[in-house]
């Protein structure tokens, strides 16, 4: 059963386990699917589910971001730098930096947009 978002003044339950992400944002054949899973005053979190062989081509975020792999693995490219990230891998990227993400096998990441 998917987690119900529980909000109190001090906390918000976003996911109990990876199963919550899987149920909330299933992998779509041949595509990536982005879904906002939290929007707060100072932070926003988006989950992206990738099918095998799918790339999110060069793009940039308007704010600094934290990218964490929660299922599978991805190749995260920044310019000519390639970072191979597995489950638990975490990367920080400043605002307005061009980057791309590729998943050779099905994968799932969260992107946390930080306010400036």
Secondary structure, DSSP 8 states (H G I E B T S, - for coil): -----EE-SS-EE--SSHHHHHHHS---TTSEEEEEEEE-SSEEEEEEEE-TTEEEEEE--SS-EEEEEEESEEEEEETTEEEEEETT-EEEE-TT--EEEEESS-EEEEEEEE--
